[in-house]
Amino acid sequence: MLCNSAMTSPVRSEASVSAVIDTDVKVMSYRDALHWTMYDALRCHDSVILIGQGVDDHKGIFGSTIGLAEKFGSDRVMDTPLAEEGMTGVAIGAALNGLYPIQTHIRADFSLLAMNQIINLAAKYKYMFGGKFNVPMLIRMIVGRSWGQGAQHSQSLQSLFAHIPGLKVVMPSSSQTILDTYSMVIAEYQGPVISFEHRLMYDLNFHVDSRTMSRGGDPFGSHVVRQGEDVTIVATSIMVLEAMRAADHLAKVADIQCDVIDLHCVSHPDWDLVMQSVRKTGRLVVADTSWREYGVCAEVCRVVAERNPEYLKKPVVSLAMQPSPCPTAKSLEDLFYPDLRQFVNAVAKLVLGNEAHGVQLPDTQSMADVYKRFKGPF
């Protein structure tokens, strides 16, 4: 949990904390929330170390680790060579010997080079040695979507890791979820946690309630972020924000009210929460940042089908990436990911049961243009 101190840091990320709304609520960017939790973990826990390619350079993992090496020293904030499997092995060894490593992959794709260490070792130590060994560590993986990233630098691989017992996989959708989840995981949880951060959210500002930052509770819990009676939308990561935009539009133009659930922990969701919502609305849309096939969308459908399929008035609708590697050109990438127009249209068709539903649709605009305007690739 966060230490009891003012919500400002002597080392700053690229986007500074915004003005105070009142004595307890602030506006904080996704990047600043990451930076604060890294700073706070190093300050509050002598066992914490940061390792990863670029954690100590002038860009500091898109601003989330800027200045930390200068503040805490190179023995706690360490750059690593291009040797993901070896460095993950070092991190696991550190965790087994009393340290708490936070390892960062500046692209989630790079973690594929460390799959043996993560899946065969970190996830299994506790089980293979009768619970005598724990591997407490946080692995940050950044989904590097923006035009020019291409097929090898843009993948959202949460389903691969969520499939493995022994791993907890989270996808923070706001600054608040970062502050709550990371602080509690680092302070209390004794197993490996993998977190997928979406790069398009780094510049976004969110309201943060400092009164809740040390409240305890479940750092892996799912959350209802909007109440509605007509349709349930279960979403992950930045798709939670897209779901909220779609819900706002549908409420204004068609009086369609959406129940939006941030799944948050895709490996261990709150299925009871999901089922309660589906029972209320009878309709379900699942929106994920990866592919439909064998992924989060498929898993949500499986659980609903096994638990209470009779709750559904209509078949489930899913929104996800096209079933191909991500194109490099922006014009093609815009077709690869669903946009708000497609989101609104899918929900309207499900609720109204009509292809020609007559609901006014928003203009087509890619998420890369809405959330972060890139001047060029990377």
BALOBA-1460 file (C-alpha; in Angstrom, 3 decimals):
// residues 378
<rec num="1" residu="m" x="0.000" y="0.000" z="0.000"/>
<rec num="2" residu="l" x="1.051" y="3.579" z="-0.494"/>
<rec num="3" residu="c" x="3.007" y="5.184" z="2.309"/>
<rec num="4" residu="n" x="1.318" y="7.979" z="4.215"/>
<rec num="5" residu="s" x="2.729" y="11.017" z="2.509"/>
<rec num="6" residu="a" x="1.747" y="13.814" z="0.176"/>
<rec num="7" residu="m" x="0.741" y="12.848" z="-3.365"/>
<rec num="8" residu="t" x="3.732" y="14.523" z="-4.965"/>
<rec num="9" residu="s" x="7.119" y="13.118" z="-5.885"/>
<rec num="10" residu="p" x="10.558" y="14.742" z="-6.128"/>
<rec num="11" residu="v" x="11.084" y="12.983" z="-9.454"/>
<rec num="12" residu="r" x="8.573" y="13.661" z="-12.169"/>
<rec num="13" residu="s" x="7.313" y="11.850" z="-15.236"/>
<rec num="14" residu="e" x="6.756" y="13.677" z="-18.506"/>
<rec num="15" residu="a" x="3.149" y="14.554" z="-17.643"/>
<rec num="16" residu="s" x="2.971" y="16.104" z="-14.192"/>
<rec num="17" residu="v" x="0.172" y="15.607" z="-11.704"/>
<rec num="18" residu="s" x="-2.690" y="17.996" z="-12.399"/>
<rec num="19" residu="a" x="-4.359" y="20.422" z="-10.038"/>
<rec num="20" residu="v" x="-6.180" y="19.340" z="-6.914"/>
<rec num="21" residu="i" x="-9.966" y="19.116" z="-7.321"/>
<rec num="22" residu="d" x="-10.468" y="19.155" z="-3.552"/>
<rec num="23" residu="t" x="-8.482" y="18.042" z="-0.537"/>
<rec num="24" residu="d" x="-8.887" y="14.358" z="-1.341"/>
<rec num="25" residu="v" x="-9.380" y="14.042" z="-5.099"/>
<rec num="26" residu="k" x="-6.766" y="14.771" z="-7.729"/>
<rec num="27" residu="v" x="-6.371" y="14.345" z="-11.463"/>
<rec num="28" residu="m" x="-3.449" y="12.129" z="-12.387"/>
<rec num="29" residu="s" x="-2.276" y="10.786" z="-15.716"/>
<rec num="30" residu="y" x="-1.839" y="7.079" z="-16.310"/>
<rec num="31" residu="r" x="1.895" y="7.731" z="-16.732"/>
<rec num="32" residu="d" x="2.116" y="9.642" z="-13.458"/>
<rec num="33" residu="a" x="0.272" y="6.888" z="-11.616"/>
<rec num="34" residu="l" x="2.825" y="4.391" z="-12.889"/>
<rec num="35" residu="h" x="5.672" y="6.716" z="-11.969"/>
<rec num="36" residu="w" x="4.272" y="7.318" z="-8.490"/>
<rec num="37" residu="t" x="3.836" y="3.619" z="-7.740"/>
<rec num="38" residu="m" x="7.386" y="2.849" z="-8.902"/>
<rec num="39" residu="y" x="8.759" y="5.696" z="-6.786"/>
<rec num="40" residu="d" x="6.614" y="4.799" z="-3.790"/>
<rec num="41" residu="a" x="7.564" y="1.108" z="-3.958"/>
<rec num="42" residu="l" x="11.276" y="1.930" z="-3.986"/>
<rec num="43" residu="r" x="10.853" y="4.429" z="-1.149"/>
<rec num="44" residu="c" x="8.695" y="2.239" z="1.104"/>
<rec num="45" residu="h" x="10.253" y="-1.168" z="0.505"/>
<rec num="46" residu="d" x="14.019" y="-1.693" z="0.589"/>
<rec num="47" residu="s" x="13.524" y="-5.039" z="-1.129"/>
<rec num="48" residu="v" x="12.135" y="-3.522" z="-4.348"/>
<rec num="49" residu="i" x="14.337" y="-3.311" z="-7.437"/>
<rec num="50" residu="l" x="13.460" y="-2.146" z="-10.954"/>
<rec num="51" residu="i" x="14.995" y="-3.940" z="-13.912"/>
<rec num="52" residu="g" x="14.384" y="-3.691" z="-17.634"/>
<rec num="53" residu="q" x="15.619" y="-2.324" z="-20.905"/>
<rec num="54" residu="g" x="15.576" y="1.457" z="-20.632"/>
<rec num="55" residu="v" x="14.382" y="1.875" z="-17.041"/>
<rec num="56" residu="d" x="17.299" y="4.219" z="-16.348"/>
<rec num="57" residu="d" x="17.494" y="6.156" z="-19.625"/>
<rec num="58" residu="h" x="16.271" y="9.660" z="-20.335"/>
<rec num="59" residu="k" x="12.877" y="8.450" z="-21.590"/>
<rec num="60" residu="g" x="12.346" y="6.101" z="-18.652"/>
<rec num="61" residu="i" x="9.864" y="3.596" z="-20.157"/>
<rec num="62" residu="f" x="7.646" y="6.298" z="-21.680"/>
<rec num="63" residu="g" x="8.161" y="8.477" z="-18.592"/>
<rec num="64" residu="s" x="7.142" y="5.924" z="-15.956"/>
<rec num="65" residu="t" x="10.636" y="5.513" z="-14.453"/>
<rec num="66" residu="i" x="12.284" y="8.883" z="-15.164"/>
<rec num="67" residu="g" x="14.707" y="9.985" z="-12.448"/>
<rec num="68" residu="l" x="14.372" y="6.858" z="-10.316"/>
<rec num="69" residu="a" x="17.904" y="5.632" z="-11.003"/>
<rec num="70" residu="e" x="19.299" y="9.001" z="-9.904"/>
<rec num="71" residu="k" x="17.146" y="8.992" z="-6.780"/>
<rec num="72" residu="f" x="17.630" y="5.381" z="-5.658"/>
<rec num="73" residu="g" x="20.874" y="4.325" z="-7.323"/>
<rec num="74" residu="s" x="21.940" y="1.923" z="-10.027"/>
<rec num="75" residu="d" x="21.917" y="-1.036" z="-7.637"/>
<rec num="76" residu="r" x="18.107" y="-0.743" z="-7.399"/>
<rec num="77" residu="v" x="17.157" y="0.661" z="-10.832"/>
<rec num="78" residu="m" x="19.050" y="-1.325" z="-13.437"/>
<rec num="79" residu="d" x="19.146" y="-1.374" z="-17.204"/>
<rec num="80" residu="t" x="19.393" y="-4.836" z="-18.740"/>
<rec num="81" residu="p" x="20.866" y="-6.243" z="-21.943"/>
<rec num="82" residu="l" x="18.779" y="-7.723" z="-24.756"/>
<rec num="83" residu="a" x="18.534" y="-11.053" z="-22.948"/>
<rec num="84" residu="e" x="14.952" y="-11.404" z="-21.750"/>
<rec num="85" residu="e" x="15.145" y="-15.024" z="-20.650"/>
<rec num="86" residu="g" x="18.392" y="-14.535" z="-18.737"/>
<rec num="87" residu="m" x="17.206" y="-11.335" z="-17.068"/>
<rec num="88" residu="t" x="13.898" y="-12.921" z="-16.081"/>
<rec num="89" residu="g" x="15.903" y="-15.726" z="-14.531"/>
<rec num="90" residu="v" x="17.875" y="-13.135" z="-12.566"/>
<rec num="91" residu="a" x="14.601" y="-11.544" z="-11.417"/>
<rec num="92" residu="i" x="13.187" y="-14.903" z="-10.320"/>
<rec num="93" residu="g" x="16.384" y="-15.656" z="-8.415"/>
<rec num="94" residu="a" x="16.149" y="-12.278" z="-6.709"/>
<rec num="95" residu="a" x="12.523" y="-12.968" z="-5.729"/>
<rec num="96" residu="l" x="13.449" y="-16.357" z="-4.286"/>
<rec num="97" residu="n" x="16.086" y="-14.659" z="-2.137"/>
<rec num="98" residu="g" x="14.004" y="-11.962" z="-0.503"/>
<rec num="99" residu="l" x="13.918" y="-9.142" z="-3.064"/>
<rec num="100" residu="y" x="10.877" y="-7.852" z="-4.928"/>
<rec num="101" residu="p" x="11.783" y="-7.312" z="-8.594"/>
<rec num="102" residu="i" x="9.665" y="-5.170" z="-10.898"/>
<rec num="103" residu="q" x="10.644" y="-6.155" z="-14.416"/>
<rec num="104" residu="t" x="9.457" y="-4.098" z="-17.373"/>
<rec num="105" residu="h" x="9.119" y="-5.143" z="-21.005"/>
<rec num="106" residu="i" x="8.770" y="-1.968" z="-23.066"/>
<rec num="107" residu="r" x="6.832" y="-4.104" z="-25.540"/>
<rec num="108" residu="a" x="4.719" y="-7.022" z="-24.346"/>
<rec num="109" residu="d" x="5.988" y="-8.993" z="-27.342"/>
<rec num="110" residu="f" x="9.491" y="-9.153" z="-25.825"/>
<rec num="111" residu="s" x="8.178" y="-11.314" z="-22.986"/>
<rec num="112" residu="l" x="7.825" y="-14.172" z="-25.471"/>
<rec num="113" residu="l" x="11.590" y="-14.600" z="-25.170"/>
<rec num="114" residu="a" x="11.167" y="-15.282" z="-21.451"/>
<rec num="115" residu="m" x="8.250" y="-17.726" z="-21.568"/>
<rec num="116" residu="n" x="10.278" y="-20.617" z="-20.161"/>
<rec num="117" residu="q" x="11.250" y="-18.597" z="-17.081"/>
<rec num="118" residu="i" x="7.786" y="-17.149" z="-16.504"/>
<rec num="119" residu="i" x="5.699" y="-20.264" z="-17.164"/>
<rec num="120" residu="n" x="7.973" y="-23.135" z="-16.132"/>
<rec num="121" residu="l" x="9.638" y="-21.448" z="-13.152"/>
<rec num="122" residu="a" x="7.932" y="-18.341" z="-11.731"/>
<rec num="123" residu="a" x="4.433" y="-19.782" z="-12.013"/>
<rec num="124" residu="k" x="5.330" y="-23.213" z="-10.636"/>
<rec num="125" residu="y" x="7.882" y="-22.829" z="-7.831"/>
<rec num="126" residu="k" x="5.236" y="-22.671" z="-5.105"/>
<rec num="127" residu="y" x="3.525" y="-25.807" z="-6.394"/>
<rec num="128" residu="m" x="6.663" y="-27.845" z="-7.071"/>
<rec num="129" residu="f" x="8.172" y="-27.299" z="-3.621"/>
<rec num="130" residu="g" x="5.155" y="-27.762" z="-1.379"/>
<rec num="131" residu="g" x="4.553" y="-24.061" z="-0.852"/>
<rec num="132" residu="k" x="7.973" y="-23.487" z="0.703"/>
<rec num="133" residu="f" x="9.069" y="-21.075" z="-2.025"/>
<rec num="134" residu="n" x="7.286" y="-17.957" z="-3.227"/>
<rec num="135" residu="v" x="8.177" y="-15.830" z="-6.249"/>
<rec num="136" residu="p" x="6.868" y="-12.328" z="-5.452"/>
<rec num="137" residu="m" x="7.454" y="-10.142" z="-8.504"/>
<rec num="138" residu="l" x="5.663" y="-7.765" z="-10.836"/>
<rec num="139" residu="i" x="6.211" y="-7.983" z="-14.583"/>
<rec num="140" residu="r" x="5.038" y="-4.916" z="-16.480"/>
<rec num="141" residu="m" x="4.232" y="-5.512" z="-20.147"/>
<rec num="142" residu="i" x="3.346" y="-2.591" z="-22.398"/>
<rec num="143" residu="v" x="1.028" y="-3.029" z="-25.338"/>
<rec num="144" residu="g" x="2.780" y="-0.844" z="-27.892"/>
<rec num="145" residu="r" x="-0.073" y="0.005" z="-30.180"/>
<rec num="146" residu="s" x="0.428" y="2.985" z="-32.487"/>
<rec num="147" residu="w" x="0.826" y="3.076" z="-36.228"/>
<rec num="148" residu="g" x="4.167" y="1.723" z="-37.340"/>
<rec num="149" residu="q" x="4.465" y="-0.835" z="-34.535"/>
<rec num="150" residu="g" x="3.604" y="-3.717" z="-36.828"/>
<rec num="151" residu="a" x="3.085" y="-7.369" z="-36.042"/>
<rec num="152" residu="q" x="5.958" y="-7.839" z="-33.572"/>
<rec num="153" residu="h" x="5.553" y="-4.770" z="-31.347"/>
<rec num="154" residu="s" x="1.804" y="-4.430" z="-30.783"/>
<rec num="155" residu="q" x="0.441" y="-7.716" z="-29.468"/>
<rec num="156" residu="s" x="-1.825" y="-7.963" z="-26.430"/>
<rec num="157" residu="l" x="-0.888" y="-11.391" z="-25.067"/>
<rec num="158" residu="q" x="-2.841" y="-11.528" z="-21.819"/>
<rec num="159" residu="s" x="-4.640" y="-14.772" z="-22.694"/>
<rec num="160" residu="l" x="-1.365" y="-16.664" z="-23.067"/>
<rec num="161" residu="f" x="-0.399" y="-15.894" z="-19.476"/>
<rec num="162" residu="a" x="-3.916" y="-16.019" z="-17.987"/>
<rec num="163" residu="h" x="-4.070" y="-19.654" z="-19.171"/>
<rec num="164" residu="i" x="-1.279" y="-20.622" z="-16.738"/>
<rec num="165" residu="p" x="-2.095" y="-21.531" z="-13.098"/>
<rec num="166" residu="g" x="0.189" y="-19.669" z="-10.722"/>
<rec num="167" residu="l" x="0.111" y="-16.368" z="-12.612"/>
<rec num="168" residu="k" x="-2.121" y="-13.391" z="-11.880"/>
<rec num="169" residu="v" x="-2.751" y="-11.206" z="-14.933"/>
<rec num="170" residu="v" x="-4.161" y="-7.692" z="-14.573"/>
<rec num="171" residu="m" x="-4.990" y="-4.977" z="-17.107"/>
<rec num="172" residu="p" x="-5.298" y="-1.582" z="-15.351"/>
<rec num="173" residu="s" x="-7.791" y="0.697" z="-17.102"/>
<rec num="174" residu="s" x="-7.202" y="3.906" z="-15.108"/>
<rec num="175" residu="s" x="-4.788" y="5.708" z="-12.830"/>
<rec num="176" residu="q" x="-6.831" y="4.635" z="-9.813"/>
<rec num="177" residu="t" x="-6.586" y="0.930" z="-10.658"/>
<rec num="178" residu="i" x="-2.826" y="1.290" z="-11.076"/>
<rec num="179" residu="l" x="-2.440" y="2.966" z="-7.680"/>
<rec num="180" residu="d" x="-4.671" y="0.497" z="-5.893"/>
<rec num="181" residu="t" x="-3.426" y="-2.658" z="-7.598"/>
<rec num="182" residu="y" x="0.317" y="-2.071" z="-7.773"/>
<rec num="183" residu="s" x="0.668" y="-0.737" z="-4.246"/>
<rec num="184" residu="m" x="-1.176" y="-3.678" z="-2.696"/>
<rec num="185" residu="v" x="0.466" y="-6.311" z="-4.883"/>
<rec num="186" residu="i" x="3.960" y="-5.072" z="-4.034"/>
<rec num="187" residu="a" x="3.215" y="-4.815" z="-0.323"/>
<rec num="188" residu="e" x="1.256" y="-7.995" z="0.227"/>
<rec num="189" residu="y" x="0.994" y="-10.522" z="-2.609"/>
<rec num="190" residu="q" x="3.564" y="-13.327" z="-2.607"/>
<rec num="191" residu="g" x="3.257" y="-14.588" z="-6.171"/>
<rec num="192" residu="p" x="4.120" y="-13.439" z="-9.708"/>
<rec num="193" residu="v" x="1.833" y="-10.801" z="-11.189"/>
<rec num="194" residu="i" x="1.802" y="-9.763" z="-14.837"/>
<rec num="195" residu="s" x="0.336" y="-6.385" z="-15.730"/>
<rec num="196" residu="f" x="-0.571" y="-5.246" z="-19.233"/>
<rec num="197" residu="e" x="-0.412" y="-1.472" z="-19.659"/>
<rec num="198" residu="h" x="-1.848" y="0.047" z="-22.818"/>
<rec num="199" residu="r" x="0.348" y="2.718" z="-24.327"/>
<rec num="200" residu="l" x="-2.573" y="4.752" z="-25.668"/>
<rec num="201" residu="m" x="-3.587" y="5.483" z="-22.062"/>
<rec num="202" residu="y" x="-0.279" y="6.905" z="-20.843"/>
<rec num="203" residu="d" x="-1.213" y="10.529" z="-21.593"/>
<rec num="204" residu="l" x="-4.784" y="10.277" z="-20.323"/>
<rec num="205" residu="n" x="-5.825" y="11.985" z="-17.079"/>
<rec num="206" residu="f" x="-8.105" y="10.296" z="-14.550"/>
<rec num="207" residu="h" x="-9.669" y="11.389" z="-11.289"/>
<rec num="208" residu="v" x="-7.853" y="9.811" z="-8.363"/>
<rec num="209" residu="d" x="-9.275" y="9.638" z="-4.854"/>
<rec num="210" residu="s" x="-6.350" y="9.579" z="-2.420"/>
<rec num="211" residu="r" x="-8.673" y="8.410" z="0.361"/>
<rec num="212" residu="t" x="-8.988" y="5.019" z="-1.336"/>
<rec num="213" residu="m" x="-5.305" y="4.399" z="-1.982"/>
<rec num="214" residu="s" x="-4.684" y="2.507" z="1.219"/>
<rec num="215" residu="r" x="-8.155" y="1.073" z="1.679"/>
<rec num="216" residu="g" x="-7.189" y="-2.603" z="1.409"/>
<rec num="217" residu="g" x="-9.525" y="-4.954" z="-0.407"/>
<rec num="218" residu="d" x="-8.887" y="-7.147" z="-3.412"/>
<rec num="219" residu="p" x="-6.271" y="-5.798" z="-5.846"/>
<rec num="220" residu="f" x="-7.520" y="-8.308" z="-8.426"/>
<rec num="221" residu="g" x="-11.222" y="-7.481" z="-8.198"/>
<rec num="222" residu="s" x="-13.481" y="-6.652" z="-11.138"/>
<rec num="223" residu="h" x="-15.492" y="-3.409" z="-10.994"/>
<rec num="224" residu="v" x="-18.804" y="-2.051" z="-12.240"/>
<rec num="225" residu="v" x="-17.903" y="1.338" z="-13.702"/>
<rec num="226" residu="r" x="-21.342" y="2.232" z="-15.079"/>
<rec num="227" residu="q" x="-24.834" y="1.058" z="-14.144"/>
<rec num="228" residu="g" x="-27.444" y="0.124" z="-16.749"/>
<rec num="229" residu="e" x="-30.404" y="-2.169" z="-17.340"/>
<rec num="230" residu="d" x="-30.325" y="-2.958" z="-21.067"/>
<rec num="231" residu="v" x="-27.017" y="-4.647" z="-21.828"/>
<rec num="232" residu="t" x="-23.863" y="-5.817" z="-20.021"/>
<rec num="233" residu="i" x="-20.505" y="-4.807" z="-21.506"/>
<rec num="234" residu="v" x="-17.514" y="-6.695" z="-20.079"/>
<rec num="235" residu="a" x="-14.284" y="-4.997" z="-21.121"/>
<rec num="236" residu="t" x="-10.539" y="-4.956" z="-20.512"/>
<rec num="237" residu="s" x="-7.891" y="-2.231" z="-20.480"/>
<rec num="238" residu="i" x="-8.540" y="0.594" z="-22.944"/>
<rec num="239" residu="m" x="-11.703" y="-1.148" z="-24.136"/>
<rec num="240" residu="v" x="-13.227" y="-0.115" z="-20.797"/>
<rec num="241" residu="l" x="-12.827" y="3.487" z="-21.947"/>
<rec num="242" residu="e" x="-14.294" y="2.631" z="-25.344"/>
<rec num="243" residu="a" x="-17.208" y="0.917" z="-23.603"/>
<rec num="244" residu="m" x="-17.843" y="4.059" z="-21.554"/>
<rec num="245" residu="r" x="-17.763" y="6.227" z="-24.679"/>
<rec num="246" residu="a" x="-20.179" y="3.869" z="-26.420"/>
<rec num="247" residu="a" x="-22.445" y="3.804" z="-23.360"/>
<rec num="248" residu="d" x="-22.505" y="7.611" z="-23.173"/>
<rec num="249" residu="h" x="-23.426" y="7.873" z="-26.857"/>
<rec num="250" residu="l" x="-26.144" y="5.208" z="-26.664"/>
<rec num="251" residu="a" x="-27.676" y="6.794" z="-23.572"/>
<rec num="252" residu="k" x="-27.877" y="10.185" z="-25.283"/>
<rec num="253" residu="v" x="-29.189" y="9.176" z="-28.704"/>
<rec num="254" residu="a" x="-31.239" y="6.036" z="-27.946"/>
<rec num="255" residu="d" x="-31.808" y="5.822" z="-24.172"/>
<rec num="256" residu="i" x="-29.962" y="2.493" z="-24.138"/>
<rec num="257" residu="q" x="-28.435" y="2.014" z="-20.690"/>
<rec num="258" residu="c" x="-25.270" y="-0.101" z="-20.436"/>
<rec num="259" residu="d" x="-23.895" y="-1.936" z="-17.432"/>
<rec num="260" residu="v" x="-20.109" y="-1.674" z="-17.935"/>
<rec num="261" residu="i" x="-17.770" y="-4.027" z="-16.077"/>
<rec num="262" residu="d" x="-14.008" y="-3.573" z="-15.949"/>
<rec num="263" residu="l" x="-12.823" y="-7.196" z="-15.804"/>
<rec num="264" residu="h" x="-9.391" y="-5.971" z="-14.608"/>
<rec num="265" residu="c" x="-7.873" y="-9.329" z="-13.572"/>
<rec num="266" residu="v" x="-8.352" y="-11.519" z="-16.631"/>
<rec num="267" residu="s" x="-6.865" y="-14.597" z="-14.959"/>
<rec num="268" residu="h" x="-9.119" y="-14.423" z="-11.881"/>
<rec num="269" residu="p" x="-12.170" y="-12.257" z="-12.642"/>
<rec num="270" residu="d" x="-15.145" y="-11.787" z="-10.368"/>
<rec num="271" residu="w" x="-17.460" y="-14.137" z="-12.235"/>
<rec num="272" residu="d" x="-20.258" y="-13.646" z="-9.731"/>
<rec num="273" residu="l" x="-20.250" y="-9.938" z="-10.561"/>
<rec num="274" residu="v" x="-20.424" y="-10.698" z="-14.279"/>
<rec num="275" residu="m" x="-23.255" y="-13.189" z="-13.862"/>
<rec num="276" residu="q" x="-25.271" y="-10.812" z="-11.687"/>
<rec num="277" residu="s" x="-25.096" y="-8.207" z="-14.433"/>
<rec num="278" residu="v" x="-25.967" y="-10.662" z="-17.213"/>
<rec num="279" residu="r" x="-28.933" y="-11.900" z="-15.193"/>
<rec num="280" residu="k" x="-30.129" y="-8.297" z="-14.868"/>
<rec num="281" residu="t" x="-29.731" y="-7.294" z="-18.526"/>
<rec num="282" residu="g" x="-30.020" y="-10.568" z="-20.446"/>
<rec num="283" residu="r" x="-27.568" y="-9.308" z="-23.056"/>
<rec num="284" residu="l" x="-23.758" y="-9.448" z="-23.148"/>
<rec num="285" residu="v" x="-21.041" y="-7.729" z="-25.155"/>
<rec num="286" residu="v" x="-17.389" y="-8.610" z="-24.490"/>
<rec num="287" residu="a" x="-14.682" y="-6.173" z="-25.628"/>
<rec num="288" residu="d" x="-11.006" y="-7.133" z="-25.423"/>
<rec num="289" residu="t" x="-7.714" y="-5.708" z="-26.718"/>
<rec num="290" residu="s" x="-6.630" y="-8.978" z="-28.332"/>
<rec num="291" residu="w" x="-8.081" y="-11.585" z="-30.699"/>
<rec num="292" residu="r" x="-11.442" y="-13.298" z="-30.147"/>
<rec num="293" residu="e" x="-10.225" y="-16.820" z="-30.726"/>
<rec num="294" residu="y" x="-9.202" y="-18.688" z="-27.527"/>
<rec num="295" residu="g" x="-8.958" y="-15.423" z="-25.640"/>
<rec num="296" residu="v" x="-10.707" y="-13.327" z="-22.999"/>
<rec num="297" residu="c" x="-13.845" y="-13.036" z="-25.145"/>
<rec num="298" residu="a" x="-13.984" y="-16.807" z="-25.487"/>
<rec num="299" residu="e" x="-13.417" y="-17.334" z="-21.751"/>
<rec num="300" residu="v" x="-16.223" y="-14.998" z="-20.733"/>
<rec num="301" residu="c" x="-18.548" y="-16.819" z="-23.118"/>
<rec num="302" residu="r" x="-17.460" y="-20.196" z="-21.696"/>
<rec num="303" residu="v" x="-18.188" y="-19.186" z="-18.115"/>
<rec num="304" residu="v" x="-21.617" y="-17.763" z="-18.967"/>
<rec num="305" residu="a" x="-22.459" y="-20.878" z="-21.003"/>
<rec num="306" residu="e" x="-21.403" y="-23.205" z="-18.180"/>
<rec num="307" residu="r" x="-22.993" y="-21.273" z="-15.330"/>
<rec num="308" residu="n" x="-26.282" y="-19.804" z="-16.500"/>
<rec num="309" residu="p" x="-26.880" y="-19.763" z="-20.253"/>
<rec num="310" residu="e" x="-30.585" y="-19.239" z="-19.582"/>
<rec num="311" residu="y" x="-29.807" y="-15.677" z="-18.486"/>
<rec num="312" residu="l" x="-29.118" y="-14.685" z="-22.102"/>
<rec num="313" residu="k" x="-31.953" y="-13.356" z="-24.232"/>
<rec num="314" residu="k" x="-29.661" y="-13.086" z="-27.266"/>
<rec num="315" residu="p" x="-26.320" y="-14.641" z="-28.313"/>
<rec num="316" residu="v" x="-23.173" y="-12.969" z="-26.973"/>
<rec num="317" residu="v" x="-21.448" y="-10.347" z="-29.124"/>
<rec num="318" residu="s" x="-17.668" y="-9.884" z="-28.981"/>
<rec num="319" residu="l" x="-15.453" y="-7.020" z="-30.137"/>
<rec num="320" residu="a" x="-11.750" y="-7.596" z="-30.667"/>
<rec num="321" residu="m" x="-8.920" y="-7.397" z="-33.190"/>
<rec num="322" residu="q" x="-9.176" y="-8.848" z="-36.669"/>
<rec num="323" residu="p" x="-7.773" y="-12.423" z="-36.910"/>
<rec num="324" residu="s" x="-4.440" y="-11.489" z="-38.453"/>
<rec num="325" residu="p" x="-1.117" y="-9.975" z="-37.406"/>
<rec num="326" residu="c" x="-1.323" y="-6.221" z="-36.900"/>
<rec num="327" residu="p" x="-0.574" y="-4.216" z="-40.073"/>
<rec num="328" residu="t" x="2.156" y="-1.569" z="-39.990"/>
<rec num="329" residu="a" x="0.437" y="1.120" z="-42.087"/>
<rec num="330" residu="k" x="-1.922" y="3.371" z="-40.128"/>
<rec num="331" residu="s" x="-4.727" y="3.076" z="-42.669"/>
<rec num="332" residu="l" x="-4.685" y="-0.703" z="-42.297"/>
<rec num="333" residu="e" x="-4.190" y="-0.600" z="-38.532"/>
<rec num="334" residu="d" x="-7.341" y="1.511" z="-38.258"/>
<rec num="335" residu="l" x="-9.247" y="-1.380" z="-39.866"/>
<rec num="336" residu="f" x="-7.536" y="-3.953" z="-37.649"/>
<rec num="337" residu="y" x="-8.929" y="-2.578" z="-34.353"/>
<rec num="338" residu="p" x="-12.636" y="-1.941" z="-33.670"/>
<rec num="339" residu="d" x="-13.662" y="1.712" z="-33.454"/>
<rec num="340" residu="l" x="-16.415" y="3.510" z="-31.583"/>
<rec num="341" residu="r" x="-18.814" y="3.365" z="-34.538"/>
<rec num="342" residu="q" x="-18.521" y="-0.428" z="-34.674"/>
<rec num="343" residu="f" x="-18.920" y="-0.630" z="-30.889"/>
<rec num="344" residu="v" x="-22.105" y="1.447" z="-30.837"/>
<rec num="345" residu="n" x="-23.544" y="-0.394" z="-33.836"/>
<rec num="346" residu="a" x="-22.914" y="-3.810" z="-32.258"/>
<rec num="347" residu="v" x="-24.591" y="-2.847" z="-28.985"/>
<rec num="348" residu="a" x="-27.553" y="-1.207" z="-30.731"/>
<rec num="349" residu="k" x="-28.173" y="-4.270" z="-32.901"/>
<rec num="350" residu="l" x="-28.027" y="-6.557" z="-29.866"/>
<rec num="351" residu="v" x="-30.395" y="-4.491" z="-27.747"/>
<rec num="352" residu="l" x="-32.884" y="-3.541" z="-30.449"/>
<rec num="353" residu="g" x="-32.644" y="-6.824" z="-32.363"/>
<rec num="354" residu="n" x="-32.568" y="-5.128" z="-35.729"/>
<rec num="355" residu="e" x="-29.837" y="-4.615" z="-38.322"/>
<rec num="356" residu="a" x="-31.609" y="-1.417" z="-39.376"/>
<rec num="357" residu="h" x="-31.939" y="-0.186" z="-35.811"/>
<rec num="358" residu="g" x="-31.948" y="3.513" z="-36.720"/>
<rec num="359" residu="v" x="-29.627" y="4.564" z="-33.898"/>
<rec num="360" residu="q" x="-27.414" y="7.482" z="-34.856"/>
<rec num="361" residu="l" x="-23.828" y="6.237" z="-35.107"/>
<rec num="362" residu="p" x="-20.724" y="8.319" z="-34.312"/>
<rec num="363" residu="d" x="-18.179" y="9.085" z="-37.002"/>
<rec num="364" residu="t" x="-15.464" y="6.522" z="-37.659"/>
<rec num="365" residu="q" x="-12.287" y="7.437" z="-35.779"/>
<rec num="366" residu="s" x="-9.519" y="5.126" z="-34.626"/>
<rec num="367" residu="m" x="-8.524" y="4.937" z="-30.966"/>
<rec num="368" residu="a" x="-5.012" y="6.040" z="-31.943"/>
<rec num="369" residu="d" x="-6.497" y="9.376" z="-33.066"/>
<rec num="370" residu="v" x="-8.781" y="9.758" z="-30.055"/>
<rec num="371" residu="y" x="-6.435" y="8.935" z="-27.187"/>
<rec num="372" residu="k" x="-2.964" y="9.819" z="-28.468"/>
<rec num="373" residu="r" x="-1.933" y="11.509" z="-31.674"/>
<rec num="374" residu="f" x="1.348" y="10.013" z="-32.786"/>
<rec num="375" residu="k" x="3.572" y="12.150" z="-34.983"/>
<rec num="376" residu="g" x="5.145" y="9.034" z="-36.464"/>
<rec num="377" residu="p" x="5.863" y="5.399" z="-35.804"/>
<rec num="378" residu="f" x="6.835" y="4.496" z="-32.227"/>
